[in-house]
Amino acid sequence: MITTRFAPSPTGFLHLGSARTALLNYLYAKHTEGKFILRIEDTDAKRSDKSLSAKIIEALKWIGLEWDEEYYQSERIDIYKKYAYQLLENGFAYRCFCNPDEIEKKTKNNIIWKYDKNCLKLSQDKIDKLLKDNTNFVIRFNVVNDGNKITFYDNVRGEVSFDKEQVDDFVLLKADNYPTYHLAVCCDDHLMGVTDILRGEDHLTNTPKQILIYNAFNWEPPRFYHLPLIHGSDGKKLSKRHGSVDTLFYKRMGILSETLVNYLTLLGYSPQENKELFDMSELIEKFDIKRIRKSYSRFDLKKLVSINSEKIRNLKNERIYDMLSEYEEFNRLTQGFNKEYILKGIELIKTRMPTLRDFFDRAKYMFIEPESYDEKGLKKYFKENTKDLLLQLKIELEKLDDFKETNIENSLRSLCSRLNIKDAELIHPLRIVLTGYTVSPGIFEVIAHLGKKVVVERIENARIRLSI
C-alpha cells in the first residue's frame, strides 16, 4: 500500500510551496487508495508553537485535505532516544562532549567547517569519567569516509550521488535528549510505513544523511521525489517579495480553496487533459505520479485570480452565500435583508467577482445607498436635461403596480421614445444614481432587484444631492 506523509514544522505559517507538497502527497495516496499521514515535527522546543500548528492544520483543512493518521513528534521523544542509543551501541554513533559554544565559534566564520571527530578518539576511561561527572553530550553519527559515494535514486532527477567527505558527523540526539530532524524523520517514516516521500528539492542535501541512517538500521529507504521549488514571476524562489506566501492569506483575500488546490497542483504536475480547471475528485482520479513536473513553475497571481473568477462563476449561489457568510463584513453588510434577496444579488454579481471579497465593493449598493458617485461618469453622462429626465422616469416607475424587469424596461424605453431621446441618455445617469458606478449588471435587473421604494428614493435623493 502506498503511504505518503506531510510533515510540517510549526515554526511559521503554511507556505504555498508546502501546501503544494502536501497536495501532491495527498493526491498520490488517494489515487492509489493508500494512506496519507499528517506528522507535526515539533521537536524544536525553542521555535515550535502550538498556535502555529493549529494554523497549519486550519490551512490544510481549508484546502480540503483529510488525513488517515495524525502524529506529533513531541509525543514520541522516547522512541527517538531508544533508536539513537541503538546506533550508539552498534558502533554507528558516538558521544560528543564538545562544548556547543566552542563549535559554534568554529563554524561561525567557516561555513565549510566539519566536526573533527575529536570525541570519536576518546578512550573508554575518558568517556566513563565524563559521564560520571554528568558532562553534557550529544550523540553523533559516525560518517566513515571510505571513499565510496552515497547514492540513491530520485524519481524526479534520476540517480543522485554525494561524496561522503561532504557529509559531517551530524548530531542525532541533542543534550536535552530531543532528536534532530534527521533521526526523527527516518524513525517515523520507517515505523509509520511511509513508502513514498514527495518533498521540495531543498531537502535533497538532507537525503545522504538519511540514507546513512537507513543503512545503519538495515531499513529499506522510501522512494524519494524531490520537487522543483515554486518561483515568483521574476524566476526567483517564491518569497515574501513576490507577495504573501501564507496559504491562509488567499482565503482572506477571497480565493476559493478549490481554486488554490487546482492552481497549486498544476504548478507541480502536468495532467494529460488539455484543460486547466479541475476539482479535487478529478485530480485524485486522474493523478499520475509519473507526470510530476521536473522544471520550475512560476506563481502568477493574475492567473490564479483568473481561474478563481471562472470558478466563482460556475458555483451555485447557495455555495457562494455560505462562503461569504464566513466574513464578518458580509454579515454586517447584509444585516436586515432576507436570504432570497441576498441570493438574487449574488446571482447578479457573481460574473463580476474575481474574488469573494469583490462582493463587498461591487454589490454594496444593493444594501446601502451610494455615498458618492463616479466623478468621471457624472461629467460624461449628466447633461442639462438629466434632472428633468430622472424626474419623469421616477413618475413613470411609481405608476407600475407589477415592478418586474420587463415592465420596468418597457416603461423606460417607452418614455425615451416619447421624449425622442436615446435610451442611453437615461440609462447611464440612472445607473450612476442607483449604484454609484458606471458599470453594473443589467440596469433593468438592478432596478427590479432593488425594488420600487429604494429606486424612487435614490432618484429623488440624487436630484437633491447633485442639485439637478
Salt bridges, closest charged atoms under 4 A:
GLU41 OE2 - ARG39 NH2 3.12
ASP44 OD2 - ARG47 NH1 3.90
GLU58 OE1 - LYS55 NZ 3.51
ASP68 OD2 - LYS30 NZ 3.26
GLU69 OE2 - LYS35 NZ 2.86
GLU102 OE2 - LYS105 NZ 3.87
ASP133 OD2 - LYS129 NZ 3.09
ASP146 OD2 - LYS164 NZ 3.28
ASP154 OD1 - HIS226 ND1 2.61
ASP163 OD1 - LYS149 NZ 2.35
ASP169 OD2 - LYS117 NZ 2.77
ASP188 OD2 - ARG39 NE 3.57
ASP188 OD1 - ARG76 NE 2.91
ASP189 OD2 - ARG5 NH2 2.90
ASP189 OD1 - ARG39 NH1 2.91
ASP196 OD2 - ARG223 NE 2.78
GLU201 OE1 - ARG157 NH2 2.18
ASP234 OD2 - ARG241 NE 3.89
ASP234 OD1 - HIS242 NE2 2.65
ASP246 OD2 - ARG252 NH2 3.60
GLU258 OE2 - ARG319 NH1 2.92
GLU273 OE2 - LYS286 NZ 3.21
GLU276 OE1 - LYS303 NZ 2.73
GLU282 OE2 - LYS275 NZ 3.04
GLU318 OE1 - LYS339 NZ 3.03
GLU326 OE1 - LYS251 NZ 3.72
GLU329 OE1 - ARG357 NH2 2.64
GLU347 OE1 - LYS350 NZ 3.87
GLU369 OE2 - ARG465 NH1 3.92
GLU396 OE2 - LYS399 NZ 3.32
GLU396 OE2 - ARG418 NH2 3.35
ASP402 OD2 - LYS404 NZ 3.94
GLU409 OE2 - ARG413 NE 2.86
ASP423 OD2 - ARG413 NH1 2.39
GLU457 OE2 - LYS453 NZ 2.88
GLU460 OE1 - LYS394 NZ 2.88
GLU460 OE1 - ARG463 NH1 3.51
